[in-house]
Amino acid sequence: MLGDAEADPVKILATSAAVAQWNADRLPSDQVSTENGCIVNTSARWPLIIDPQLQGIAWLRNKESGEERNLQIVRLG
């Protein structure tokens, strides 16, 4: 049992430097976006992203836009 302390998934899954880089790559700095960034970065497979405000798409484009990453965007329809 952890006692009075609660586990913080963001502190477990990411460093403050990584979160700062995500914010520099246009990920919003709210708690939910940061938690979602942790999930995206620690997933073994491709996570499903439901992004009605298109903030996640902008973040992923900035994060993965290097030529060595070979980002390919596919849209249904």
BELFENKA-V94959 format. One record per helix or strand of 3 or more residues. SS is the DSSP state (@ for helix, = for strand). FROM is the first residue (numbers start at 1). TO is the last residue. If there is no record, write none. Layout:
SS_FROM_TO / SS_FROM_TO
//
This chain:
@_9_13 / @_16_24 / @_31_42 / @_55_63 / @_67_69
//
